[in-house]
Amino acid sequence: MRRILIVDDEPLIAMMMEDWLSELGFEPIGPVGSVASALQATTEHSIDGAILDVSLGAGGDGYEVARILRQRNIPFAFATGGEAEDMDSQFRNVAVLTKPFDFESVKAVLQSLFP
C-alpha cells in the first residue's frame, strides 16, 4: 500500500483527503499543517508521495517540502486555492489540485503520480 503524506493547514480539507486516500487504497500519512511538521514526517515515515498545500498560512509554504521531495525522487502534487499560473516557476510541471476539488480530481492526480 502506497503511503501519501497530506500537508494542508485546513482541517476539513485534510480530513476529507485522508478519507479519500483511504477509499482509493492509499495509506494517508498525517495530515500535517506546517512545513516543520511536514519535514519531520518525511524523516519519521517512509512515504511514496505527497499532496502539498501551497499556502500553509503562518506555517510557510509547500515549496520547501516540494524541494526536499524532489531531491528524494518522491512524487507529489500541489493543492491550491490560487491559479496554476501563479505557481513557482520551478514547479510548473507538477500536478495541481485546484480548490475546491472533488474525489475524482484527487483520484486523477494520484493516477498521474502512480501510473
N, C-alpha and C positions, 0 to 999 in steps of 0.2 A: 504494500500500500504506500503510495507516494505521500510524503509529508509536505504540507504547504503552510508557510508562515503567513499569517494575516497581520498586517500593520495598518491600523486605522484608529484614529482618535475619537471616532463617533461610535459609541457603544452599540446603538441599534444596528448600524450598518455592519459592524464587526460581528455581532451575534448572528445576523442574517447570513453573512458569508460563511461563518462557521457551520451553520446548519446546511447550507447548500453544498459546501465542500464534502461534508459527511454523506449527504444524499448522493453525491456523484462518485463516492468511493474513495475519497482522499481523506487523509488524516490531518485535520487542522492543528496547527501549532499556534498558540496564542489564543486570542488576539492580544496584541500589544499596541500601545498608543503613542510611543515616543521613539526617537532614534536610539537613545540609550538602551531602552528595553529591547528593541529590535536587534541591535548589535549583540546584546547579551544572549538573546535567543539563538542567534546564528552560531554562537560558540558553545551553548549548552545543549543544542539539539542538532541532530543530523536532519537537514532539510533538503528537499528535492526541488523546491520552487517557492515563489512568494507572490503575494498580491500586496502592493505598497501604495498607500495613500500618498499623494504628492505633498499635500499640505497637512502637517501634523500640529498646527497651531503653535503653542509655546514649546512643543516637543521637537521642533525642527521640521525638516522636510525629508521625503523619501529618497531623494537623490543620493544622500550619503550612504544609505543602506544599499541602494542600487549599485553604487560603485564597488562596494565590497562583494556583493553577489556576482557582479560581472567578472571581477578578478578571480572568483572561485568557480566560474562557469556554471552558476546556478541560474536557471531561467526564472524570469519574473515578469510581471505586468504591473502597470500603474492603475490606480483608481483616482479619478479626479472630478471635481465639480467644475473645473475650468475647461478651456478649449485645448484640444490636442496641439494646436498651433503654438500655444503658449508654453509647451514643454521645453525643458532644457534641450538645446540642440544636440547634445551628445546622446540623447535618448530618443530621438525622433523615430527610430526604427523599432521601438518597444511597443508591445500591445498595450492599449489603453481602454479601460472601462470608464465610460463617461457616466457620472452620477446624474440622475438616478439610473441605476442599471437593474436588470432583472436576472432571473435564473438562467435563461437561455444565453444571455450575454456572458455570464460567468462561465457557463459550460463551453461556449465557443472559444473564449480566451484560454481556458485550460486545455482544450483540444489543440490550440495553436502552440502552446508551450510543450505539450507532450503528444506529438502526432503519432 
